[in-house]
Amino acid sequence: MIKLKVTGMTCGHCENAVRKALASVSGVTGVGAVDRNRELAEVEGTAEIGALVAAVVEEGYVAVAA
């Protein structure tokens, strides 16, 4: 499981936007928890960290490998 620290999420809509962005990345087989309170997103699969971070940043949030 790949874990990202995602900052800037403030509501359920934000969590859904991050979830959809991560799911669209090649190599992602599943998106686990996306939690604005813990600033956490979990992804399953073989996607590259850089591609995951880029997808989240494109949505307007900040992400780094956790």
C-alpha positions in Angstrom: 0.0 0.0 0.0 1.2 3.5 -0.9 0.5 6.2 1.6 0.5 9.9 0.8 0.2 12.9 3.1 -2.3 15.2 1.5 -2.9 18.7 2.8 -5.5 21.3 1.8 -8.6 19.0 2.0 -11.3 20.7 4.0 -14.5 18.7 3.2 -16.0 15.5 1.8 -15.9 17.0 -1.7 -12.2 17.5 -1.4 -11.8 13.8 -0.3 -13.8 12.7 -3.3 -11.8 14.9 -5.7 -8.5 13.4 -4.4 -10.0 9.8 -4.5 -11.0 10.3 -8.2 -7.7 11.8 -9.1 -5.7 9.0 -7.6 -8.0 6.3 -9.2 -7.3 7.8 -12.6 -3.5 7.2 -12.3 -2.2 4.3 -14.4 -1.2 1.4 -12.1 -3.7 2.1 -9.4 -5.8 -0.9 -8.6 -7.7 0.6 -5.6 -7.9 3.7 -3.5 -8.3 3.1 0.3 -8.8 5.7 2.9 -8.8 9.3 2.0 -9.1 11.3 5.2 -8.9 15.0 5.5 -8.6 14.9 9.3 -5.5 12.7 9.2 -4.3 14.3 5.9 -3.9 10.8 4.5 -4.6 9.0 1.2 -3.9 5.3 0.7 -3.5 3.7 -2.8 -3.1 0.1 -3.9 -1.2 -0.9 -7.0 2.0 -0.3 -8.9 1.6 3.4 -9.7 4.6 5.7 -9.4 4.7 8.1 -6.5 5.4 11.0 -8.8 2.3 10.3 -10.9 0.2 10.1 -7.8 1.5 13.3 -6.4 1.0 15.0 -9.7 -2.6 13.9 -9.9 -3.3 15.3 -6.5 -1.5 18.6 -7.2 -3.5 19.0 -10.4 -6.6 19.0 -8.2 -5.2 21.8 -6.1 -3.9 20.0 -3.1 -0.4 19.3 -1.8 0.8 15.7 -1.6 4.0 14.0 -0.5 4.9 10.4 0.1 4.1 9.5 3.7 
